[in-house]
Every structure is written in C-alpha cells, then in structure tokens.
Amino acid sequence: MIRDRGNIKWTSMMLPEHVKELRGWKAAERKEDKPVLDEQKIEEINEVICEAMAFHRPLYFYYFKDGETYVIHGYVHYFDQLNREFRIIDDTEKKRRIPLTDLVHVEAR
C-alpha cells in the first residue's frame, strides 16, 4: 500500500520562505466572503434582538471577521449608538463587542 504524505516529503528540500508562502495560500483558500444582508434579514435580526433585550433572553450572535464566521452565546448588555456596536455579556461573564457591520445572523434557541 502506497501512502502519500503530501507536502511533508518535499518540505526538507524547500526553503522556509516557500513553506511559509504555501501555508499562507492554504489559509487564504479557506477564507469565505462576507454574506450580504437584505432588508428582510436585517429586520428579522432587529426583531430577535429587541425581543431578547425586553425579556432578557440569551442569543447566539454570528459575526464575520477576517474571512471567518464566529459565534458568541450571551445576553445583550446594550447597543452603543455612537460606535454602532453591540455590547454582549457571554456565558463566561466576559464583556464583548460586536460591530453592527460584522453581524450576519442572530438566533434564539
């Protein structure tokens, strides 16, 4: 049985700069484009957040940063209108900030 080790067999003959560049290319391939939100999706996010703030319910916040989507589970502390960002207290009681422009989805489970 032949086992191909991929790039591992060639890295000993490659310069460190080349290995670094190959890793950078692979990381760039994994990045995705930011989803575009339409008016209906924005209104849905607004309704979910307003209801959760009124009844103090936890939410799952999906936000986009550097080509990846991240999730935070927590409560909305308040919305900073000046900086246009949400202040969230997550499960570990840590305060986090999510800019409004990075928010892609909000879910109440």
Summary of the structure (lengths in Angstrom):
residues: 109
radius of gyration: 20.4
end to end distance: 48.3
largest distance: 63.3
contacts: 232
relative contact order: 0.15
helix: 39%
strand: 33%
